């Protein structure tokens, strides 16, 4: 049976993959292609519907990404989101202008008309939606009519009078839009008439088969293993595909958490993986000496990481591939995935890779999000404590120490981080949140300890809730828990006399500080 498919054309939004992911959650296969994809390729893909993503451009910018107007005559249902909606209005001779008041974050959408896109939603009612735009549609094309509005955007949702073409200014793909899932359900099932037939189990089967077909019988794969769920799932998937031709390698980069090397090696032994341990901590720290720019730190760690792997790989014969646990949030924040997205920051296992590398990459999780990886881990039968371990960045504590990395700062941050983790576990909050960790701020403040003046570092506590790391909100931890964490850090960690709590969401901030 041929699977029904939804095609997402990417205009560079940071949440493009979320659209495809939400569709897949509905049991329908979805794939992302560049907005520059030809009409012939789109027709050969045979989608049941097409979604135009958001993006950072303005439709009136010189060289702004667009699509062939003939796309709207192919008889595929089309849904434009944010920039995609503005582009539809623009191409049909409507008017798009800079909004007098930008909308970023939560706002309220009022349903103006009963419509297939808004099936089962109440006309006249207001719903919470997530906006992120500086432009808006000022005049609708004559072929369209408004079906939703917000306080600052009169045409927050619109529909074609005769064709299944729709536009929404808000982002139904993000969890903060309370009716987002319903809108996508309506588009996929009511408008596109898709039948659900795709699952995460089928994804696992497909990936294992692809790896088995890719790696020849005489070839071997080394796997970048960190002990986190991403690299662990990657290792298990590759091992299922090629068995003992997988060589898992764990590199100590010198910026790991307290006792992490010992814990990781013990963890991998539980899984039956024979891990090669490489202690390159001195090399990494020497290269990081004097470096303060976060992008440089990331690139140094990424490049050194690959250097160590290539050198280690030379000890084994017929190693042709490097497997990494790269996820889509790493990719989309580092570079454009399929379209013209803006670079937010470089991730060590994406933008940190050298231009010329002797090993070919295998990244089976590259188009997935963390919670999808956790579902795969469950399918693979991994232990619960691995599945629900909080994410830890590849560049490690180097990006949680603002400014230059030193042994002194690493010692301070490691001790503070242990306290945060212990108290989050003891209180039961650890598994309720996405991430909770400490950050060392490179400034000192005056304090008083034992009637004596102190001048020591500040530790910031970061705790966020999220489903996919593309958006996140700060967690309202109980004051008693915050007080306990702060009290322990100040009393037990030498060199710290102040603790602050980060109450920034993503966007506008990122989860990590660097």
GUTIFI-596669 format. One record per residue (C-alpha): chain; residue in one letter; x, y, z. Coordinates in nm, 2 decimals. Example, Ala and Ser with C-alpha at 12.3 -4.5 7.8 and 13.67 -1.06 7.14 Angstrom:
['A','a',[1.23,-0.45,0.78]]
['A','s',[1.37,-0.11,0.71]]
END
This chain:
['A','x',[0.00,0.00,0.00]]
['A','x',[0.13,0.34,-0.10]]
['A','x',[0.15,0.57,0.20]]
['A','x',[-0.04,0.91,0.19]]
['A','x',[0.21,1.19,0.22]]
['A','x',[0.22,1.56,0.31]]
['A','x',[0.49,1.77,0.16]]
['A','x',[0.63,2.07,0.36]]
['A','x',[0.81,2.33,0.15]]
['A','x',[1.07,2.50,0.37]]
['A','x',[1.11,2.88,0.36]]
['A','x',[1.36,2.88,0.64]]
['A','x',[1.15,2.88,0.96]]
['A','x',[1.32,2.75,1.28]]
['A','x',[1.00,2.54,1.33]]
['A','x',[0.97,2.39,0.99]]
['A','x',[1.06,2.04,1.11]]
['A','x',[0.79,2.08,1.38]]
['A','x',[0.53,2.09,1.10]]
['A','x',[0.65,1.76,0.95]]
['A','x',[0.68,1.61,1.30]]
['A','x',[0.32,1.71,1.39]]
['A','x',[0.19,1.55,1.07]]
['A','x',[0.39,1.23,1.15]]
['A','x',[0.24,1.23,1.50]]
['A','x',[-0.10,1.20,1.32]]
['A','x',[0.02,0.89,1.15]]
['A','x',[0.08,1.04,0.81]]
['A','x',[0.42,1.05,0.65]]
['A','x',[0.56,1.40,0.60]]
['A','x',[0.87,1.51,0.43]]
['A','x',[1.05,1.85,0.39]]
['A','x',[1.18,1.98,0.07]]
['A','x',[1.33,2.32,-0.02]]
['A','x',[1.09,2.60,-0.13]]
['A','x',[1.30,2.60,-0.45]]
['A','x',[1.19,2.24,-0.54]]
['A','x',[1.07,2.22,-0.90]]
['A','x',[0.71,2.16,-0.99]]
['A','x',[0.81,1.84,-1.16]]
['A','x',[0.97,1.71,-0.84]]
['A','x',[0.67,1.81,-0.64]]
['A','x',[0.43,1.63,-0.87]]
['A','x',[0.65,1.32,-0.87]]
['A','x',[0.64,1.31,-0.49]]
['A','x',[0.26,1.28,-0.52]]
['A','x',[0.16,1.45,-0.19]]
['A','x',[-0.20,1.45,-0.07]]
['A','x',[-0.14,1.81,0.05]]
['A','x',[0.13,2.08,0.07]]
['A','x',[0.22,2.31,0.36]]
['A','x',[0.42,2.62,0.31]]
['A','x',[0.64,2.69,0.62]]
['A','x',[0.72,3.02,0.79]]
['A','x',[1.06,3.20,0.74]]
['A','x',[1.27,3.49,0.84]]
['A','x',[1.23,3.69,0.51]]
['A','x',[0.97,3.95,0.41]]
['A','x',[0.78,3.89,0.08]]
['A','x',[0.88,4.23,-0.05]]
['A','x',[1.25,4.17,0.02]]
['A','x',[1.48,4.16,-0.29]]
['A','x',[1.53,3.79,-0.36]]
['A','x',[1.28,3.68,-0.11]]
['A','x',[1.21,3.30,-0.15]]
['A','x',[0.89,3.22,-0.34]]
['A','x',[0.72,2.94,-0.54]]
['A','x',[0.59,2.91,-0.89]]
['A','x',[0.24,3.04,-0.91]]
['A','x',[0.15,2.73,-1.11]]
['A','x',[0.18,2.54,-0.78]]
['A','x',[-0.17,2.66,-0.69]]
['A','x',[-0.31,2.50,-1.01]]
['A','x',[-0.19,2.15,-0.93]]
['A','x',[-0.50,2.07,-0.73]]
['A','x',[-0.31,1.99,-0.41]]
['A','x',[-0.47,2.14,-0.10]]
['A','x',[-0.23,2.40,0.04]]
['A','x',[-0.18,2.55,0.38]]
['A','x',[0.05,2.85,0.43]]
['A','x',[0.19,2.92,0.78]]
['A','x',[0.32,3.27,0.87]]
['A','x',[0.55,3.36,0.58]]
['A','x',[0.38,3.09,0.38]]
['A','x',[0.04,3.27,0.44]]
['A','x',[0.18,3.61,0.35]]
['A','x',[0.34,3.46,0.03]]
['A','x',[0.00,3.32,-0.07]]
['A','x',[-0.16,3.66,-0.02]]
['A','x',[0.12,3.83,-0.21]]
['A','x',[0.12,3.60,-0.51]]
['A','x',[-0.26,3.64,-0.55]]
['A','x',[-0.21,4.02,-0.56]]
['A','x',[-0.30,4.10,-0.20]]
['A','x',[-0.11,4.35,0.00]]
['A','x',[0.15,4.26,0.27]]
['A','x',[0.31,4.53,0.48]]
['A','x',[0.52,4.58,0.80]]
['A','x',[0.28,4.55,1.09]]
['A','x',[0.24,4.86,1.31]]
['A','x',[0.27,4.63,1.61]]
['A','x',[0.48,4.31,1.59]]
['A','x',[0.34,4.00,1.75]]
['A','x',[0.58,3.75,1.92]]
['A','x',[0.44,3.49,2.15]]
['A','x',[0.10,3.42,2.28]]
['A','x',[-0.20,3.61,2.14]]
['A','x',[-0.57,3.53,2.08]]
['A','x',[-0.73,3.42,1.76]]
['A','x',[-1.10,3.49,1.70]]
['A','x',[-1.28,3.24,1.48]]
['A','x',[-1.48,3.44,1.22]]
['A','x',[-1.62,3.18,0.99]]
['A','x',[-1.71,2.81,1.00]]
['A','x',[-1.47,2.64,0.77]]
['A','x',[-1.31,2.30,0.71]]
['A','x',[-0.98,2.42,0.85]]
['A','x',[-1.16,2.52,1.17]]
['A','x',[-1.40,2.22,1.19]]
['A','x',[-1.52,2.16,1.55]]
['A','x',[-1.39,2.50,1.66]]
['A','x',[-1.65,2.75,1.79]]
['A','x',[-1.73,3.05,1.57]]
['A','x',[-1.68,3.38,1.77]]
['A','x',[-1.47,3.21,2.03]]
['A','x',[-1.11,3.32,2.10]]
['A','x',[-0.82,3.07,2.12]]
['A','x',[-0.46,3.10,2.23]]
['A','x',[-0.22,3.09,1.94]]
['A','x',[0.16,3.15,1.90]]
['A','x',[0.26,3.44,1.68]]
['A','x',[0.60,3.53,1.55]]
['A','x',[0.59,3.80,1.28]]
['A','x',[0.67,4.16,1.19]]
['A','x',[0.47,4.17,0.87]]
['A','x',[0.10,4.11,0.81]]
['A','x',[-0.16,4.09,0.53]]
['A','x',[-0.32,4.43,0.50]]
['A','x',[-0.55,4.36,0.20]]
['A','x',[-0.67,4.01,0.11]]
['A','x',[-0.67,3.91,-0.25]]
['A','x',[-1.02,3.92,-0.40]]
['A','x',[-1.03,3.53,-0.42]]
['A','x',[-0.99,3.50,-0.05]]
['A','x',[-1.20,3.57,0.27]]
['A','x',[-1.10,3.60,0.63]]
['A','x',[-1.18,3.32,0.87]]
['A','x',[-0.98,3.44,1.17]]
['A','x',[-0.84,3.76,1.33]]
['A','x',[-0.64,3.87,1.62]]
['A','x',[-0.61,4.21,1.79]]
['A','x',[-0.32,4.33,1.57]]
['A','x',[-0.38,4.11,1.26]]
['A','x',[-0.72,4.13,1.10]]
['A','x',[-0.64,3.85,0.86]]
['A','x',[-0.48,3.60,1.09]]
['A','x',[-0.65,3.32,0.90]]
['A','x',[-0.80,3.32,0.55]]
['A','x',[-0.93,3.08,0.29]]
['A','x',[-0.98,3.07,-0.09]]
['A','x',[-1.34,3.10,-0.20]]
['A','x',[-1.32,2.81,-0.45]]
['A','x',[-1.00,2.61,-0.39]]
['A','x',[-0.86,2.43,-0.08]]
['A','x',[-0.60,2.70,-0.02]]
['A','x',[-0.56,2.84,0.33]]
['A','x',[-0.33,3.07,0.52]]
['A','x',[-0.27,3.12,0.89]]
['A','x',[-0.05,3.39,1.04]]
['A','x',[0.01,3.20,1.36]]
['A','x',[0.21,2.87,1.41]]
['A','x',[-0.02,2.57,1.46]]
['A','x',[0.29,2.34,1.48]]
['A','x',[0.41,2.48,1.82]]
['A','x',[0.26,2.34,2.14]]
['A','x',[0.17,2.69,2.27]]
['A','x',[-0.11,2.71,2.00]]
['A','x',[-0.39,2.54,2.19]]
['A','x',[-0.58,2.45,1.87]]
['A','x',[-0.28,2.38,1.66]]
['A','x',[-0.32,2.00,1.66]]
['A','x',[-0.68,2.03,1.57]]
['A','x',[-0.61,2.26,1.28]]
['A','x',[-0.34,2.03,1.14]]
['A','x',[-0.58,1.73,1.19]]
['A','x',[-0.85,1.92,0.99]]
['A','x',[-0.61,2.00,0.71]]
['A','x',[-0.46,1.65,0.69]]
['A','x',[-0.78,1.44,0.73]]
['A','x',[-1.07,1.67,0.64]]
['A','x',[-0.91,1.87,0.36]]
['A','x',[-0.64,1.64,0.22]]
['A','x',[-0.83,1.31,0.30]]
['A','x',[-0.52,1.13,0.42]]
['A','x',[-0.53,0.78,0.58]]
['A','x',[-0.29,0.73,0.88]]
['A','x',[-0.04,0.46,0.80]]
['A','x',[0.30,0.58,0.93]]
['A','x',[0.46,0.50,1.27]]
['A','x',[0.78,0.54,1.47]]
['A','x',[0.82,0.16,1.46]]
['A','x',[0.82,0.18,1.08]]
['A','x',[1.08,0.45,1.10]]
['A','x',[1.31,0.22,1.31]]
['A','x',[1.27,-0.06,1.06]]
['A','x',[1.35,0.17,0.77]]
['A','x',[1.66,0.33,0.93]]
['A','x',[1.81,-0.01,1.02]]
['A','x',[1.75,-0.13,0.67]]
['A','x',[1.91,0.18,0.52]]
['A','x',[2.22,0.15,0.74]]
['A','x',[2.25,-0.22,0.65]]
['A','x',[2.23,-0.14,0.28]]
['A','x',[2.47,0.16,0.31]]
['A','x',[2.76,-0.01,0.50]]
['A','x',[2.93,-0.28,0.29]]
['A','x',[3.01,-0.61,0.46]]
['A','x',[3.38,-0.54,0.48]]
['A','x',[3.33,-0.19,0.62]]
['A','x',[3.32,-0.07,0.98]]
['A','x',[3.15,0.22,1.16]]
['A','x',[3.28,0.42,1.46]]
['A','x',[3.02,0.58,1.67]]
['A','x',[3.05,0.90,1.87]]
['A','x',[2.92,0.79,2.21]]
['A','x',[2.85,1.04,2.49]]
['A','x',[2.62,0.84,2.71]]
['A','x',[2.32,1.06,2.63]]
['A','x',[2.01,0.92,2.47]]
['A','x',[2.09,1.05,2.12]]
['A','x',[2.42,0.88,2.08]]
['A','x',[2.31,0.58,2.27]]
['A','x',[2.01,0.52,2.04]]
['A','x',[2.23,0.59,1.74]]
['A','x',[2.48,0.32,1.86]]
['A','x',[2.20,0.07,1.93]]
['A','x',[2.04,0.13,1.58]]
['A','x',[2.38,0.09,1.40]]
['A','x',[2.46,-0.22,1.61]]
['A','x',[2.12,-0.37,1.52]]
['A','x',[2.21,-0.31,1.15]]
['A','x',[2.57,-0.42,1.13]]
['A','x',[2.65,-0.59,1.46]]
['A','x',[3.01,-0.61,1.58]]
['A','x',[3.13,-0.40,1.29]]
['A','x',[3.03,-0.10,1.50]]
['A','x',[3.31,0.05,1.71]]
['A','x',[3.16,0.28,1.98]]
['A','x',[3.41,0.54,2.10]]
['A','x',[3.37,0.76,2.41]]
['A','x',[3.59,1.07,2.41]]
['A','x',[3.66,1.26,2.73]]
['A','x',[3.67,1.62,2.61]]
['A','x',[3.76,1.76,2.95]]
['A','x',[3.43,1.96,2.98]]
['A','x',[3.21,1.67,3.11]]
['A','x',[3.02,1.67,3.43]]
['A','x',[3.15,1.53,3.76]]
['A','x',[3.22,1.15,3.74]]
['A','x',[3.07,1.13,3.39]]
['A','x',[3.33,0.92,3.22]]
['A','x',[3.29,0.64,3.48]]
['A','x',[2.91,0.66,3.47]]
['A','x',[2.90,0.64,3.09]]
['A','x',[3.13,0.34,3.06]]
['A','x',[2.92,0.16,3.32]]
['A','x',[2.61,0.25,3.13]]
['A','x',[2.74,0.12,2.80]]
['A','x',[2.85,-0.21,2.97]]
['A','x',[2.49,-0.26,3.07]]
['A','x',[2.39,-0.24,2.71]]
['A','x',[2.65,-0.48,2.60]]
['A','x',[2.84,-0.23,2.39]]
['A','x',[3.22,-0.27,2.39]]
['A','x',[3.33,0.09,2.42]]
['A','x',[3.68,0.23,2.33]]
['A','x',[3.76,0.50,2.59]]
['A','x',[3.98,0.80,2.48]]
['A','x',[4.09,1.05,2.74]]
['A','x',[4.16,1.37,2.53]]
['A','x',[4.07,1.62,2.81]]
['A','x',[4.42,1.78,2.81]]
['A','x',[4.41,1.84,2.43]]
['A','x',[4.07,2.00,2.44]]
['A','x',[4.14,2.23,2.73]]
['A','x',[4.47,2.34,2.58]]
['A','x',[4.29,2.44,2.26]]
['A','x',[4.02,2.62,2.45]]
['A','x',[4.27,2.82,2.65]]
['A','x',[4.21,3.20,2.60]]
['A','x',[3.90,3.15,2.39]]
['A','x',[3.59,3.35,2.49]]
['A','x',[3.37,3.36,2.18]]
['A','x',[3.10,3.09,2.21]]
['A','x',[3.11,3.01,1.83]]
['A','x',[3.48,2.96,1.84]]
['A','x',[3.45,2.73,2.15]]
['A','x',[3.19,2.52,1.97]]
['A','x',[3.40,2.49,1.65]]
['A','x',[3.72,2.41,1.84]]
['A','x',[3.54,2.13,2.03]]
['A','x',[3.37,2.00,1.71]]
['A','x',[3.70,2.01,1.51]]
['A','x',[3.90,1.85,1.79]]
['A','x',[3.63,1.59,1.84]]
['A','x',[3.66,1.49,1.47]]
['A','x',[4.04,1.49,1.48]]
['A','x',[4.04,1.26,1.78]]
['A','x',[3.80,1.03,1.61]]
['A','x',[3.99,1.02,1.28]]
['A','x',[4.31,0.95,1.47]]
['A','x',[4.14,0.67,1.67]]
['A','x',[3.98,0.53,1.36]]
['A','x',[4.32,0.48,1.20]]
['A','x',[4.39,0.21,1.47]]
['A','x',[4.12,0.00,1.31]]
['A','x',[4.10,-0.14,0.96]]
['A','x',[3.83,-0.06,0.71]]
['A','x',[3.66,0.21,0.91]]
['A','x',[3.46,0.42,0.66]]
['A','x',[3.19,0.59,0.86]]
['A','x',[3.13,0.80,1.17]]
['A','x',[2.79,0.77,1.33]]
['A','x',[2.66,1.06,1.53]]
['A','x',[2.35,1.13,1.74]]
['A','x',[2.27,1.46,1.56]]
['A','x',[1.91,1.58,1.61]]
['A','x',[1.71,1.82,1.40]]
['A','x',[1.72,2.11,1.65]]
['A','x',[2.10,2.09,1.62]]
['A','x',[2.08,2.11,1.24]]
['A','x',[1.82,2.38,1.21]]
['A','x',[2.00,2.61,1.46]]
['A','x',[2.33,2.56,1.28]]
['A','x',[2.24,2.58,0.92]]
['A','x',[1.95,2.57,0.67]]
['A','x',[1.80,2.22,0.66]]
['A','x',[1.61,2.23,0.33]]
['A','x',[1.56,2.61,0.28]]
['A','x',[1.69,2.96,0.36]]
['A','x',[1.69,2.95,0.74]]
['A','x',[1.89,3.18,0.97]]
['A','x',[2.18,3.04,1.17]]
['A','x',[2.11,3.07,1.54]]
['A','x',[2.43,2.90,1.67]]
['A','x',[2.67,2.63,1.56]]
['A','x',[2.64,2.29,1.72]]
['A','x',[2.96,2.09,1.78]]
['A','x',[2.84,1.79,1.57]]
['A','x',[2.70,2.00,1.28]]
['A','x',[2.87,2.33,1.22]]
['A','x',[3.18,2.22,1.40]]
['A','x',[3.27,1.96,1.13]]
['A','x',[3.57,2.04,0.92]]
['A','x',[3.51,2.10,0.55]]
['A','x',[3.72,1.80,0.46]]
['A','x',[3.67,1.48,0.66]]
['A','x',[3.81,1.14,0.60]]
['A','x',[3.50,0.96,0.74]]
['A','x',[3.15,0.97,0.59]]
['A','x',[2.87,1.05,0.83]]
['A','x',[2.58,0.84,0.94]]
['A','x',[2.32,1.05,1.13]]
['A','x',[2.00,0.83,1.16]]
['A','x',[1.83,1.08,1.40]]
['A','x',[1.90,1.39,1.20]]
['A','x',[1.54,1.47,1.12]]
['A','x',[1.40,1.38,1.47]]
['A','x',[1.33,1.56,1.79]]
['A','x',[1.42,1.45,2.14]]
['A','x',[1.09,1.31,2.24]]
['A','x',[1.07,1.11,1.92]]
['A','x',[1.41,0.97,2.00]]
['A','x',[1.28,0.87,2.34]]
['A','x',[0.99,0.68,2.17]]
['A','x',[1.25,0.50,1.95]]
['A','x',[1.45,0.41,2.27]]
['A','x',[1.13,0.26,2.41]]
['A','x',[1.08,0.05,2.09]]
['A','x',[1.45,-0.06,2.12]]
['A','x',[1.39,-0.16,2.48]]
['A','x',[1.65,0.07,2.64]]
['A','x',[1.64,0.12,3.02]]
['A','x',[1.42,0.39,3.16]]
['A','x',[1.71,0.58,3.32]]
['A','x',[1.87,0.62,2.98]]
['A','x',[1.55,0.72,2.81]]
['A','x',[1.46,1.00,3.05]]
['A','x',[1.81,1.13,3.12]]
['A','x',[1.80,1.51,3.06]]
['A','x',[1.98,1.64,2.74]]
['A','x',[2.34,1.75,2.78]]
['A','x',[2.50,1.96,2.50]]
['A','x',[2.79,1.81,2.30]]
['A','x',[3.02,2.11,2.39]]
['A','x',[2.95,2.02,2.75]]
['A','x',[3.03,2.26,3.03]]
['A','x',[3.23,2.48,2.79]]
['A','x',[2.90,2.65,2.69]]
['A','x',[2.78,2.68,3.04]]
['A','x',[3.09,2.86,3.14]]
['A','x',[3.05,3.20,2.99]]
['A','x',[3.39,3.33,2.86]]
['A','x',[3.72,3.14,2.89]]
['A','x',[3.71,2.78,3.02]]
['A','x',[3.96,2.70,3.29]]
['A','x',[4.02,2.42,3.54]]
['A','x',[3.91,2.64,3.83]]
['A','x',[3.58,2.73,3.66]]
['A','x',[3.52,2.37,3.56]]
['A','x',[3.56,2.26,3.92]]
['A','x',[3.32,2.52,4.04]]
['A','x',[3.05,2.45,3.78]]
['A','x',[3.08,2.07,3.82]]
['A','x',[3.01,2.10,4.20]]
['A','x',[2.72,2.34,4.14]]
['A','x',[2.58,2.11,3.87]]
['A','x',[2.58,1.81,4.09]]
['A','x',[2.38,1.99,4.35]]
['A','x',[2.12,2.10,4.10]]
['A','x',[2.08,1.74,3.97]]
['A','x',[2.07,1.59,4.32]]
['A','x',[1.80,1.83,4.45]]
['A','x',[1.59,1.80,4.13]]
['A','x',[1.60,1.42,4.17]]
['A','x',[1.53,1.43,4.54]]
['A','x',[1.23,1.66,4.49]]
['A','x',[1.09,1.46,4.21]]
['A','x',[1.12,1.75,3.96]]
['A','x',[1.40,1.61,3.75]]
['A','x',[1.18,1.39,3.53]]
['A','x',[0.91,1.66,3.51]]
['A','x',[1.12,1.91,3.32]]
['A','x',[1.31,1.92,3.00]]
['A','x',[1.64,2.04,3.14]]
['A','x',[1.78,2.18,3.47]]
['A','x',[2.14,2.29,3.51]]
['A','x',[2.38,2.55,3.64]]
['A','x',[2.56,2.82,3.44]]
['A','x',[2.88,3.00,3.56]]
['A','x',[2.86,3.37,3.49]]
['A','x',[3.20,3.53,3.44]]
['A','x',[3.15,3.82,3.68]]
['A','x',[3.21,3.85,4.06]]
['A','x',[2.99,4.01,4.31]]
['A','x',[3.03,4.13,4.67]]
['A','x',[2.90,3.91,4.95]]
['A','x',[2.93,3.86,5.32]]
['A','x',[3.03,3.53,5.47]]
['A','x',[3.12,3.49,5.84]]
['A','x',[3.12,3.87,5.88]]
['A','x',[3.39,3.89,5.61]]
['A','x',[3.36,4.05,5.27]]
['A','x',[3.37,3.81,4.97]]
['A','x',[3.41,3.88,4.60]]
['A','x',[3.31,3.56,4.42]]
['A','x',[3.14,3.41,4.11]]
['A','x',[2.76,3.40,4.03]]
['A','x',[2.58,3.08,3.94]]
['A','x',[2.27,3.10,3.73]]
['A','x',[2.01,2.82,3.75]]
['A','x',[1.84,2.73,3.42]]
['A','x',[1.53,2.51,3.43]]
['A','x',[1.29,2.48,3.13]]
['A','x',[1.00,2.28,3.01]]
['A','x',[0.97,2.18,2.64]]
['A','x',[0.87,1.90,2.41]]
['A','x',[1.13,1.94,2.14]]
['A','x',[1.38,2.21,2.23]]
['A','x',[1.25,2.43,1.95]]
['A','x',[1.05,2.63,2.20]]
['A','x',[1.08,2.63,2.58]]
['A','x',[0.95,2.81,2.88]]
['A','x',[1.11,2.86,3.22]]
['A','x',[0.98,2.63,3.50]]
['A','x',[0.80,2.78,3.80]]
['A','x',[0.99,2.57,4.06]]
['A','x',[0.87,2.59,4.42]]
['A','x',[1.05,2.86,4.61]]
['A','x',[1.15,2.61,4.88]]
['A','x',[1.33,2.40,4.62]]
['A','x',[1.51,2.71,4.47]]
['A','x',[1.61,2.82,4.82]]
['A','x',[1.75,2.48,4.90]]
['A','x',[1.95,2.46,4.57]]
['A','x',[2.09,2.82,4.62]]
['A','x',[2.17,2.76,4.99]]
['A','x',[2.36,2.44,4.91]]
['A','x',[2.56,2.59,4.62]]
['A','x',[2.66,2.90,4.82]]
['A','x',[2.76,2.69,5.13]]
['A','x',[2.92,2.39,4.95]]
['A','x',[3.08,2.53,4.64]]
['A','x',[3.40,2.73,4.70]]
['A','x',[3.42,3.05,4.49]]
['A','x',[3.04,3.12,4.47]]
['A','x',[2.85,3.37,4.68]]
['A','x',[2.54,3.44,4.47]]
['A','x',[2.28,3.23,4.28]]
['A','x',[2.02,3.37,4.04]]
['A','x',[1.73,3.20,3.84]]
['A','x',[1.69,3.24,3.47]]
['A','x',[1.32,3.33,3.38]]
['A','x',[1.37,3.37,3.00]]
['A','x',[1.17,3.17,2.75]]
['A','x',[1.28,3.04,2.41]]
['A','x',[1.23,3.24,2.20]]
['A','x',[1.37,3.51,2.25]]
['A','x',[1.64,3.34,2.45]]
['A','x',[1.79,2.99,2.38]]
['A','x',[1.80,2.71,2.63]]
['A','x',[2.17,2.71,2.67]]
['A','x',[2.34,3.05,2.74]]
['A','x',[2.60,3.01,2.47]]
END
